[in-house]
Amino acid sequence: MDSRRSGSYGEPGSFRMLILGETGSGKTGLTEKILRSLAQVAKPGTIRVLDFAPHYGSVGRPLSAPEGFLYFRPRGLRAPRLEGGRDCDRVWELAEWNAQLTTMALKVHWESPVPGLVVNDASIHFHRGSMGLFTEVLRRSRFVVVNAYWGERLRDECGVWEAERQAVERLENMVDLVWRL
């Protein structure tokens, strides 16, 4: 584990954490452990879980969220790089599809925020979605946990890897703790 505390983002009484790692590194498992801990102390309805994992093969496992959380997983999420292969037009088409789905989910939180927000596989939004919307949504909660892909295995020639990498680098400067697996 490699972690650092930036402290550049938080307001008093808030905490924002970013979990980064390669595919299969345990990002979703760690996020589930945090959710189980939160279930012991959070009142029902005070934590929203936005699950963007596409669940394609062994990549992008959806979360198993405890009862009492506001769980939302858009239907039809895709794995652009894996499904599109070397066809960059197809890769970007799938990324755009995901951006539409994840944007709708983020707008739910924008319109009706709750104190806690957990986002599984934010990378799916970062491929083509608005980083501005994402950061504004994060600001609407006092406690935030986000996990995202950070690695080399899914590097592509279409530019998706680069887009998500730039978004993650921006997000790193907006959280209190970065946990690298």
TORPA-4810 file (N, C-alpha, C, O; in nm, 3 decimals):
<nodes>
NODE_1_0.084_-0.119_0.000_0.000_0.000_0.000_0.088_0.124_0.000_0.184_0.136_0.077_M
NODE_2_0.053_0.214_-0.086_0.120_0.344_-0.092_0.011_0.447_-0.072_-0.086_0.448_-0.148_D
NODE_3_0.024_0.532_0.024_-0.079_0.634_0.044_-0.013_0.768_0.071_0.103_0.775_0.112_S
NODE_4_-0.089_0.872_0.047_-0.041_1.006_0.078_-0.160_1.090_0.117_-0.274_1.062_0.077_R
NODE_5_-0.135_1.190_0.191_-0.241_1.282_0.232_-0.210_1.416_0.169_-0.102_1.472_0.187_R
NODE_6_-0.308_1.467_0.092_-0.284_1.595_0.026_-0.338_1.710_0.108_-0.272_1.813_0.123_S
NODE_7_-0.459_1.692_0.163_-0.518_1.797_0.244_-0.556_1.922_0.168_-0.596_2.021_0.229_G
NODE_8_-0.544_1.920_0.037_-0.568_2.040_-0.041_-0.715_2.062_-0.072_-0.752_2.170_-0.119_S
NODE_9_-0.798_1.966_-0.048_-0.936_1.975_-0.093_-1.035_1.996_0.020_-1.130_2.074_0.007_Y
NODE_10_-1.013_1.928_0.131_-1.115_1.918_0.234_-1.149_2.045_0.307_-1.065_2.128_0.339_G
NODE_11_-1.279_2.055_0.332_-1.327_2.159_0.422_-1.332_2.097_0.561_-1.326_1.975_0.575_E
NODE_12_-1.341_2.178_0.664_-1.351_2.122_0.798_-1.467_2.023_0.808_-1.578_2.053_0.764_P
NODE_13_-1.441_1.908_0.865_-1.545_1.807_0.883_-1.571_1.721_0.762_-1.665_1.641_0.763_G
NODE_14_-1.491_1.734_0.657_-1.511_1.650_0.539_-1.390_1.559_0.520_-1.282_1.584_0.572_S
NODE_15_-1.412_1.452_0.443_-1.304_1.360_0.411_-1.331_1.298_0.275_-1.441_1.248_0.249_F
NODE_16_-1.229_1.302_0.189_-1.241_1.244_0.055_-1.122_1.153_0.029_-1.007_1.193_0.049_R
NODE_17_-1.151_1.031_-0.015_-1.049_0.929_-0.035_-1.057_0.874_-0.177_-1.166_0.852_-0.230_M
NODE_18_-0.942_0.854_-0.238_-0.932_0.796_-0.372_-0.850_0.667_-0.363_-0.737_0.668_-0.314_L
NODE_19_-0.907_0.558_-0.411_-0.840_0.428_-0.412_-0.802_0.398_-0.557_-0.888_0.397_-0.645_I
NODE_20_-0.673_0.374_-0.580_-0.623_0.351_-0.716_-0.551_0.218_-0.724_-0.491_0.172_-0.627_L
NODE_21_-0.559_0.155_-0.841_-0.484_0.032_-0.862_-0.510_-0.030_-0.997_-0.600_0.011_-1.071_G
NODE_22_-0.430_-0.129_-1.027_-0.438_-0.208_-1.149_-0.562_-0.297_-1.143_-0.621_-0.313_-1.036_E
NODE_23_-0.600_-0.355_-1.255_-0.709_-0.451_-1.254_-0.671_-0.566_-1.161_-0.557_-0.611_-1.161_T
NODE_24_-0.768_-0.611_-1.082_-0.744_-0.722_-0.991_-0.663_-0.690_-0.868_-0.623_-0.781_-0.795_G
NODE_25_-0.638_-0.563_-0.842_-0.554_-0.525_-0.726_-0.631_-0.519_-0.595_-0.570_-0.510_-0.488_S
NODE_26_-0.764_-0.523_-0.600_-0.843_-0.522_-0.477_-0.916_-0.391_-0.449_-0.960_-0.368_-0.336_G
NODE_27_-0.929_-0.304_-0.548_-0.998_-0.176_-0.528_-1.142_-0.196_-0.482_-1.187_-0.133_-0.387_K
NODE_28_-1.213_-0.285_-0.550_-1.353_-0.309_-0.515_-1.363_-0.376_-0.379_-1.451_-0.341_-0.300_T
NODE_29_-1.275_-0.471_-0.350_-1.275_-0.537_-0.220_-1.252_-0.440_-0.105_-1.320_-0.447_-0.003_G
NODE_30_-1.155_-0.350_-0.121_-1.129_-0.249_-0.018_-1.250_-0.157_-0.003_-1.287_-0.121_0.109_L
NODE_31_-1.309_-0.119_-0.113_-1.428_-0.032_-0.109_-1.541_-0.103_-0.034_-1.613_-0.040_0.043_T
NODE_32_-1.558_-0.233_-0.057_-1.661_-0.308_0.015_-1.633_-0.313_0.165_-1.726_-0.304_0.245_E
NODE_33_-1.507_-0.327_0.204_-1.472_-0.326_0.347_-1.509_-0.192_0.409_-1.560_-0.187_0.520_K
NODE_34_-1.483_-0.084_0.336_-1.519_0.050_0.386_-1.671_0.060_0.399_-1.721_0.114_0.498_I
NODE_35_-1.744_0.008_0.301_-1.891_0.011_0.307_-1.943_-0.068_0.428_-2.035_-0.023_0.497_L
NODE_36_-1.884_-0.184_0.453_-1.928_-0.263_0.570_-1.902_-0.187_0.699_-1.985_-0.191_0.791_R
NODE_37_-1.790_-0.118_0.707_-1.762_-0.036_0.826_-1.861_0.078_0.838_-1.910_0.107_0.947_S
NODE_38_-1.891_0.141_0.727_-1.988_0.252_0.728_-2.126_0.203_0.769_-2.201_0.276_0.834_L
NODE_39_-2.160_0.081_0.730_-2.292_0.027_0.764_-2.312_0.016_0.915_-2.425_0.016_0.964_A
NODE_40_-2.201_0.008_0.990_-2.208_-0.002_1.135_-2.238_0.132_1.202_-2.287_0.136_1.315_Q
NODE_41_-2.208_0.242_1.133_-2.220_0.373_1.196_-2.312_0.471_1.124_-2.359_0.567_1.184_V
NODE_42_-2.339_0.449_0.997_-2.419_0.544_0.919_-2.568_0.514_0.931_-2.609_0.398_0.935_A
NODE_43_-2.646_0.618_0.936_-2.791_0.602_0.937_-2.836_0.562_0.797_-2.777_0.606_0.698_K
NODE_44_-2.941_0.478_0.788_-2.992_0.440_0.656_-3.027_0.564_0.572_-3.084_0.661_0.623_P
NODE_45_-2.994_0.558_0.446_-3.026_0.667_0.355_-2.927_0.782_0.354_-2.949_0.882_0.286_G
NODE_46_-2.816_0.770_0.429_-2.718_0.880_0.434_-2.595_0.855_0.347_-2.508_0.942_0.336_T
NODE_47_-2.587_0.737_0.285_-2.474_0.705_0.197_-2.531_0.663_0.061_-2.616_0.574_0.053_I
NODE_48_-2.483_0.726_-0.043_-2.521_0.687_-0.180_-2.402_0.615_-0.243_-2.289_0.661_-0.233_R
NODE_49_-2.430_0.502_-0.307_-2.330_0.424_-0.378_-2.363_0.431_-0.526_-2.470_0.389_-0.570_V
NODE_50_-2.269_0.485_-0.603_-2.282_0.487_-0.748_-2.184_0.384_-0.802_-2.062_0.401_-0.790_L
NODE_51_-2.236_0.279_-0.861_-2.155_0.167_-0.905_-2.145_0.169_-1.058_-2.241_0.137_-1.127_D
NODE_52_-2.027_0.206_-1.109_-2.007_0.219_-1.253_-1.930_0.101_-1.313_-1.891_0.106_-1.429_F
NODE_53_-1.908_-0.004_-1.236_-1.832_-0.119_-1.287_-1.910_-0.188_-1.398_-2.027_-0.222_-1.379_A
NODE_54_-1.847_-0.209_-1.515_-1.919_-0.269_-1.627_-1.938_-0.419_-1.617_-2.024_-0.474_-1.686_P
NODE_55_-1.861_-0.489_-1.533_-1.869_-0.634_-1.515_-1.858_-0.707_-1.649_-1.954_-0.765_-1.700_H
NODE_56_-1.737_-0.701_-1.702_-1.707_-0.768_-1.829_-1.593_-0.865_-1.804_-1.479_-0.823_-1.780_Y
NODE_57_-1.623_-0.994_-1.811_-1.520_-1.093_-1.782_-1.476_-1.081_-1.637_-1.559_-1.078_-1.546_G
NODE_58_-1.345_-1.072_-1.616_-1.293_-1.062_-1.480_-1.263_-0.917_-1.442_-1.202_-0.891_-1.338_S
NODE_59_-1.304_-0.822_-1.525_-1.276_-0.681_-1.500_-1.405_-0.609_-1.463_-1.510_-0.632_-1.523_V
NODE_60_-1.397_-0.521_-1.364_-1.510_-0.435_-1.330_-1.619_-0.503_-1.251_-1.736_-0.497_-1.290_G
NODE_61_-1.586_-0.566_-1.142_-1.685_-0.633_-1.058_-1.772_-0.531_-0.985_-1.720_-0.440_-0.920_R
NODE_62_-1.906_-0.546_-0.995_-1.993_-0.457_-0.918_-1.976_-0.478_-0.768_-1.934_-0.585_-0.723_P
NODE_63_-2.009_-0.376_-0.692_-2.000_-0.381_-0.547_-2.113_-0.464_-0.488_-2.220_-0.478_-0.546_L
NODE_64_-2.086_-0.517_-0.372_-2.189_-0.579_-0.291_-2.213_-0.481_-0.176_-2.139_-0.480_-0.078_S
NODE_65_-2.316_-0.399_-0.189_-2.342_-0.293_-0.090_-2.438_-0.341_0.018_-2.538_-0.406_-0.013_A
NODE_66_-2.408_-0.310_0.144_-2.498_-0.347_0.254_-2.633_-0.277_0.240_-2.647_-0.175_0.173_P
NODE_67_-2.732_-0.334_0.307_-2.866_-0.273_0.309_-2.860_-0.137_0.377_-2.774_-0.113_0.462_E
NODE_68_-2.952_-0.050_0.340_-2.961_0.082_0.400_-2.890_0.190_0.322_-2.906_0.309_0.350_G
NODE_69_-2.812_0.150_0.222_-2.743_0.247_0.137_-2.829_0.275_0.015_-2.906_0.189_-0.028_F
NODE_70_-2.815_0.391_-0.041_-2.884_0.428_-0.164_-2.798_0.381_-0.280_-2.711_0.455_-0.327_L
NODE_71_-2.821_0.260_-0.325_-2.737_0.196_-0.426_-2.794_0.221_-0.566_-2.913_0.198_-0.591_Y
NODE_72_-2.708_0.267_-0.656_-2.751_0.291_-0.794_-2.643_0.242_-0.890_-2.528_0.287_-0.884_F
NODE_73_-2.681_0.151_-0.977_-2.591_0.099_-1.080_-2.663_0.110_-1.213_-2.760_0.038_-1.237_R
NODE_74_-2.617_0.199_-1.301_-2.684_0.213_-1.430_-2.682_0.081_-1.509_-2.582_0.009_-1.508_P
NODE_75_-2.792_0.052_-1.574_-2.800_-0.068_-1.658_-2.729_-0.043_-1.790_-2.737_0.065_-1.848_R
NODE_76_-2.660_-0.146_-1.836_-2.603_-0.140_-1.970_-2.463_-0.084_-1.979_-2.417_-0.052_-2.089_G
NODE_77_-2.392_-0.071_-1.866_-2.254_-0.021_-1.871_-2.167_-0.117_-1.951_-2.185_-0.239_-1.946_L
NODE_78_-2.073_-0.061_-2.025_-1.987_-0.140_-2.113_-1.841_-0.124_-2.075_-1.804_-0.033_-2.000_R
NODE_79_-1.757_-0.214_-2.126_-1.613_-0.211_-2.106_-1.549_-0.170_-2.239_-1.513_-0.257_-2.318_A
NODE_80_-1.535_-0.039_-2.264_-1.495_0.009_-2.398_-1.369_-0.055_-2.456_-1.370_-0.101_-2.570_P
NODE_81_-1.261_-0.058_-2.379_-1.136_-0.112_-2.433_-1.143_-0.260_-2.460_-1.089_-0.308_-2.560_R
NODE_82_-1.209_-0.333_-2.373_-1.217_-0.478_-2.389_-1.316_-0.517_-2.498_-1.290_-0.608_-2.576_L
NODE_83_-1.429_-0.448_-2.505_-1.529_-0.480_-2.606_-1.496_-0.421_-2.742_-1.528_-0.481_-2.845_E
NODE_84_-1.431_-0.305_-2.744_-1.401_-0.239_-2.870_-1.272_-0.284_-2.935_-1.252_-0.264_-3.055_G
NODE_85_-1.185_-0.345_-2.857_-1.057_-0.393_-2.910_-0.976_-0.282_-2.973_-0.952_-0.178_-2.912_G
NODE_86_-0.932_-0.304_-3.095_-0.850_-0.205_-3.166_-0.932_-0.111_-3.253_-0.877_-0.024_-3.321_R
NODE_87_-1.064_-0.127_-3.251_-1.152_-0.040_-3.329_-1.181_0.086_-3.246_-1.274_0.087_-3.165_D
NODE_88_-1.102_0.190_-3.267_-1.112_0.310_-3.183_-1.248_0.377_-3.195_-1.297_0.433_-3.096_C
NODE_89_-1.310_0.373_-3.311_-1.444_0.431_-3.323_-1.541_0.360_-3.229_-1.623_0.424_-3.163_D
NODE_90_-1.532_0.227_-3.224_-1.619_0.149_-3.135_-1.586_0.176_-2.988_-1.675_0.189_-2.905_R
NODE_91_-1.458_0.184_-2.958_-1.416_0.212_-2.820_-1.476_0.344_-2.773_-1.531_0.351_-2.663_V
NODE_92_-1.465_0.448_-2.855_-1.517_0.579_-2.816_-1.670_0.581_-2.814_-1.730_0.653_-2.734_W
NODE_93_-1.733_0.504_-2.900_-1.878_0.493_-2.899_-1.926_0.433_-2.767_-2.022_0.482_-2.706_E
NODE_94_-1.858_0.327_-2.722_-1.894_0.266_-2.594_-1.863_0.359_-2.476_-1.939_0.364_-2.379_L
NODE_95_-1.753_0.431_-2.485_-1.719_0.527_-2.380_-1.825_0.638_-2.372_-1.862_0.681_-2.263_A
NODE_96_-1.872_0.682_-2.485_-1.976_0.786_-2.488_-2.107_0.732_-2.429_-2.175_0.803_-2.355_E
NODE_97_-2.140_0.608_-2.461_-2.259_0.544_-2.404_-2.249_0.542_-2.251_-2.344_0.580_-2.182_W
NODE_98_-2.134_0.499_-2.200_-2.113_0.497_-2.055_-2.124_0.636_-1.995_-2.182_0.653_-1.888_N
NODE_99_-2.070_0.736_-2.063_-2.074_0.874_-2.011_-2.219_0.920_-1.994_-2.251_0.988_-1.897_A
NODE_100_-2.304_0.882_-2.087_-2.446_0.919_-2.074_-2.508_0.853_-1.951_-2.580_0.917_-1.875_Q
NODE_101_-2.478_0.725_-1.931_-2.534_0.652_-1.816_-2.479_0.705_-1.684_-2.555_0.726_-1.589_L
NODE_102_-2.348_0.726_-1.677_-2.289_0.771_-1.551_-2.328_0.916_-1.520_-2.342_0.953_-1.404_T
NODE_103_-2.345_0.996_-1.623_-2.389_1.135_-1.603_-2.527_1.137_-1.540_-2.553_1.217_-1.450_T
NODE_104_-2.616_1.051_-1.586_-2.751_1.044_-1.526_-2.741_1.007_-1.378_-2.811_1.064_-1.295_M
NODE_105_-2.655_0.912_-1.347_-2.639_0.870_-1.207_-2.582_0.984_-1.122_-2.629_1.008_-1.011_A
NODE_106_-2.483_1.053_-1.175_-2.423_1.165_-1.101_-2.525_1.277_-1.079_-2.522_1.343_-0.976_L
NODE_107_-2.611_1.298_-1.175_-2.713_1.403_-1.161_-2.814_1.370_-1.052_-2.870_1.460_-0.989_K
NODE_108_-2.837_1.240_-1.028_-2.923_1.200_-0.917_-2.865_1.254_-0.786_-2.937_1.309_-0.703_V
NODE_109_-2.735_1.237_-0.769_-2.671_1.287_-0.647_-2.664_1.439_-0.646_-2.679_1.501_-0.540_H
NODE_110_-2.643_1.499_-0.760_-2.639_1.645_-0.772_-2.772_1.704_-0.723_-2.773_1.802_-0.648_W
NODE_111_-2.882_1.643_-0.766_-3.016_1.696_-0.734_-3.061_1.661_-0.592_-3.141_1.733_-0.533_E
NODE_112_-3.012_1.552_-0.539_-3.054_1.507_-0.407_-2.935_1.450_-0.330_-2.926_1.330_-0.307_S
NODE_113_-2.843_1.539_-0.289_-2.721_1.490_-0.222_-2.750_1.435_-0.083_-2.845_1.473_-0.016_P
NODE_114_-2.663_1.343_-0.044_-2.664_1.290_0.092_-2.523_1.307_0.147_-2.430_1.331_0.070_V
NODE_115_-2.504_1.294_0.278_-2.372_1.322_0.337_-2.258_1.234_0.286_-2.144_1.280_0.279_P
NODE_116_-2.287_1.108_0.250_-2.181_1.018_0.207_-2.199_0.973_0.064_-2.310_0.949_0.018_G
NODE_117_-2.088_0.961_-0.008_-2.090_0.916_-0.148_-1.975_0.819_-0.170_-1.861_0.846_-0.134_L
NODE_118_-2.007_0.706_-0.232_-1.907_0.606_-0.269_-1.925_0.579_-0.418_-2.036_0.550_-0.464_V
NODE_119_-1.815_0.588_-0.494_-1.821_0.564_-0.638_-1.726_0.449_-0.671_-1.606_0.457_-0.646_V
NODE_120_-1.782_0.343_-0.728_-1.704_0.228_-0.771_-1.674_0.241_-0.920_-1.765_0.260_-1.001_N
NODE_121_-1.548_0.232_-0.956_-1.499_0.236_-1.094_-1.532_0.369_-1.163_-1.596_0.372_-1.268_D
NODE_122_-1.487_0.476_-1.103_-1.507_0.610_-1.161_-1.440_0.623_-1.297_-1.476_0.711_-1.376_A
NODE_123_-1.344_0.537_-1.326_-1.275_0.540_-1.455_-1.372_0.534_-1.571_-1.349_0.596_-1.675_S
NODE_124_-1.479_0.460_-1.554_-1.578_0.446_-1.662_-1.635_0.583_-1.698_-1.659_0.611_-1.815_I
NODE_125_-1.656_0.668_-1.599_-1.703_0.804_-1.628_-1.592_0.888_-1.688_-1.616_0.970_-1.777_H
NODE_126_-1.471_0.870_-1.640_-1.358_0.954_-1.683_-1.323_0.937_-1.831_-1.261_1.026_-1.889_F
NODE_127_-1.360_0.826_-1.891_-1.327_0.805_-2.033_-1.384_0.914_-2.121_-1.317_0.963_-2.213_H
NODE_128_-1.509_0.953_-2.093_-1.574_1.050_-2.181_-1.665_1.149_-2.106_-1.715_1.244_-2.166_R
NODE_129_-1.687_1.125_-1.977_-1.779_1.208_-1.901_-1.714_1.338_-1.853_-1.593_1.355_-1.861_G
NODE_130_-1.797_1.426_-1.803_-1.752_1.558_-1.757_-1.683_1.549_-1.622_-1.741_1.506_-1.523_S
NODE_131_-1.557_1.591_-1.620_-1.484_1.596_-1.493_-1.541_1.707_-1.405_-1.542_1.696_-1.282_M
NODE_132_-1.587_1.814_-1.467_-1.647_1.924_-1.391_-1.769_1.877_-1.313_-1.783_1.909_-1.195_G
NODE_133_-1.857_1.803_-1.377_-1.974_1.749_-1.308_-1.931_1.656_-1.196_-1.985_1.662_-1.086_L
NODE_134_-1.834_1.569_-1.224_-1.789_1.474_-1.123_-1.738_1.545_-0.998_-1.776_1.509_-0.887_F
NODE_135_-1.655_1.645_-1.015_-1.600_1.715_-0.899_-1.707_1.795_-0.824_-1.704_1.804_-0.702_T
NODE_136_-1.801_1.851_-0.897_-1.910_1.923_-0.830_-1.997_1.829_-0.749_-2.042_1.863_-0.640_E
NODE_137_-2.019_1.709_-0.801_-2.097_1.608_-0.728_-2.023_1.569_-0.600_-2.085_1.555_-0.494_V
NODE_138_-1.891_1.552_-0.609_-1.814_1.517_-0.489_-1.827_1.624_-0.382_-1.832_1.593_-0.263_L
NODE_139_-1.830_1.747_-0.423_-1.839_1.858_-0.326_-1.970_1.861_-0.250_-1.981_1.927_-0.147_R
NODE_140_-2.069_1.789_-0.299_-2.200_1.789_-0.235_-2.210_1.690_-0.118_-2.313_1.683_-0.052_R
NODE_141_-2.104_1.614_-0.094_-2.103_1.521_0.019_-1.983_1.549_0.109_-1.880_1.598_0.064_S
NODE_142_-2.000_1.518_0.235_-1.893_1.545_0.333_-1.795_1.428_0.343_-1.679_1.446_0.379_R
NODE_143_-1.843_1.308_0.310_-1.757_1.189_0.313_-1.765_1.122_0.177_-1.873_1.088_0.130_F
NODE_144_-1.649_1.104_0.113_-1.646_1.049_-0.023_-1.536_0.943_-0.034_-1.424_0.963_0.013_V
NODE_145_-1.570_0.832_-0.096_-1.473_0.729_-0.132_-1.494_0.699_-0.280_-1.604_0.667_-0.324_V
NODE_146_-1.387_0.710_-0.356_-1.391_0.684_-0.501_-1.280_0.584_-0.532_-1.168_0.598_-0.483_V
NODE_147_-1.313_0.483_-0.614_-1.204_0.399_-0.663_-1.198_0.412_-0.815_-1.299_0.433_-0.882_N
NODE_148_-1.076_0.398_-0.868_-1.054_0.415_-1.011_-0.934_0.334_-1.056_-0.844_0.302_-0.978_A
NODE_149_-0.934_0.302_-1.183_-0.824_0.227_-1.243_-0.700_0.315_-1.256_-0.708_0.431_-1.297_Y
NODE_150_-0.585_0.256_-1.220_-0.456_0.322_-1.239_-0.355_0.211_-1.264_-0.310_0.144_-1.171_W
NODE_151_-0.320_0.193_-1.389_-0.228_0.085_-1.421_-0.187_0.087_-1.566_-0.206_0.187_-1.636_G
NODE_152_-0.130_-0.022_-1.612_-0.078_-0.034_-1.748_-0.148_-0.141_-1.830_-0.146_-0.134_-1.953_E
NODE_153_-0.210_-0.239_-1.767_-0.269_-0.351_-1.840_-0.374_-0.310_-1.942_-0.385_-0.372_-2.048_R
NODE_154_-0.449_-0.206_-1.913_-0.557_-0.164_-2.004_-0.516_-0.046_-2.092_-0.601_0.021_-2.150_L
NODE_155_-0.388_-0.023_-2.103_-0.339_0.085_-2.190_-0.384_0.056_-2.333_-0.378_-0.058_-2.379_R
NODE_156_-0.429_0.159_-2.403_-0.483_0.141_-2.537_-0.424_0.243_-2.633_-0.357_0.337_-2.591_D
NODE_157_-0.449_0.224_-2.760_-0.400_0.315_-2.863_-0.505_0.416_-2.906_-0.481_0.496_-2.996_E
NODE_158_-0.622_0.411_-2.844_-0.733_0.498_-2.883_-0.737_0.628_-2.804_-0.801_0.725_-2.847_C
NODE_159_-0.672_0.633_-2.689_-0.670_0.753_-2.607_-0.754_0.746_-2.481_-0.756_0.841_-2.403_G
NODE_160_-0.825_0.635_-2.461_-0.908_0.620_-2.341_-0.821_0.617_-2.216_-0.852_0.685_-2.117_V
NODE_161_-0.714_0.541_-2.220_-0.623_0.530_-2.106_-0.571_0.669_-2.067_-0.565_0.703_-1.949_W
NODE_162_-0.534_0.746_-2.167_-0.481_0.880_-2.141_-0.588_0.972_-2.081_-0.558_1.050_-1.990_E
NODE_163_-0.710_0.963_-2.130_-0.820_1.045_-2.077_-0.846_1.014_-1.930_-0.859_1.104_-1.848_A
NODE_164_-0.852_0.884_-1.898_-0.879_0.848_-1.759_-0.761_0.885_-1.670_-0.780_0.923_-1.555_E
NODE_165_-0.640_0.873_-1.721_-0.520_0.906_-1.643_-0.519_1.055_-1.607_-0.490_1.092_-1.494_R
NODE_166_-0.551_1.139_-1.704_-0.556_1.284_-1.678_-0.663_1.317_-1.575_-0.641_1.401_-1.487_Q
NODE_167_-0.778_1.253_-1.585_-0.886_1.277_-1.489_-0.844_1.233_-1.349_-0.869_1.304_-1.251_A
NODE_168_-0.781_1.117_-1.339_-0.737_1.068_-1.208_-0.633_1.162_-1.149_-0.637_1.190_-1.029_V
NODE_169_-0.541_1.211_-1.229_-0.439_1.305_-1.179_-0.505_1.432_-1.126_-0.461_1.486_-1.024_E
NODE_170_-0.608_1.481_-1.193_-0.681_1.598_-1.142_-0.750_1.565_-1.011_-0.748_1.644_-0.916_R
NODE_171_-0.811_1.447_-1.006_-0.884_1.407_-0.887_-0.790_1.388_-0.767_-0.829_1.417_-0.654_L
NODE_172_-0.670_1.341_-0.791_-0.573_1.323_-0.682_-0.550_1.453_-0.605_-0.525_1.449_-0.484_E
NODE_173_-0.558_1.565_-0.672_-0.537_1.694_-0.607_-0.662_1.746_-0.536_-0.659_1.853_-0.476_N
NODE_174_-0.771_1.671_-0.544_-0.897_1.715_-0.485_-0.941_1.628_-0.369_-1.051_1.645_-0.315_M
NODE_175_-0.856_1.534_-0.329_-0.894_1.445_-0.219_-0.796_1.460_-0.104_-0.688_1.516_-0.119_V
NODE_176_-0.836_1.408_0.009_-0.752_1.414_0.129_-0.656_1.297_0.137_-0.548_1.310_0.194_D
NODE_177_-0.693_1.182_0.081_-0.611_1.063_0.091_-0.615_0.986_-0.040_-0.722_0.961_-0.094_L
NODE_178_-0.498_0.949_-0.091_-0.487_0.862_-0.208_-0.428_0.730_-0.159_-0.321_0.728_-0.098_V
NODE_179_-0.498_0.623_-0.186_-0.454_0.491_-0.144_-0.426_0.410_-0.269_-0.518_0.376_-0.344_W
NODE_180_-0.300_0.378_-0.293_-0.259_0.301_-0.411_-0.239_0.155_-0.372_-0.166_0.122_-0.278_R
NODE_181_-0.306_0.069_-0.445_-0.294_-0.076_-0.421_-0.197_-0.137_-0.522_-0.173_-0.257_-0.520_L
</nodes>
